[in-house]
Amino acid sequence: MRTTINLDDKTHEFASVYAAARGITLSAAIAELIRKAETAPPIPLAIRRSPDGLPLLPRTGKVLTTEMVKALSEDEL
């Protein structure tokens, strides 16, 4: 199947180096990396809790606003 994707510079560089090291095309390298990711063991999700038992979200450096929560709640309805 032919498709177009956009990669950030670092991802493109990694995939290009990976392809060159194995003597395969960039498309074959990306397909191989995706297949490897599919078969990788899942990363365990450890849910941390506050002292009063509430689940804590992992720190991402992004601000979670009330508007974002409302928008997600509305999407689920």
Sequence and secondary structure as in RCSB ss.txt:
>XXXX:A:sequence
MRTTINLDDKTHEFASVYAAARGITLSAAIAELIRKAETAPPIPLAIRRSPDGLPLLPRTGKVLTTEMVKALSED
EL
>XXXX:A:secstr
        HHHHHHHHHHHHHHT  HHHHHHHHHHHHHHS       EE TTS EE    S    HHHHHHHHHH
H 
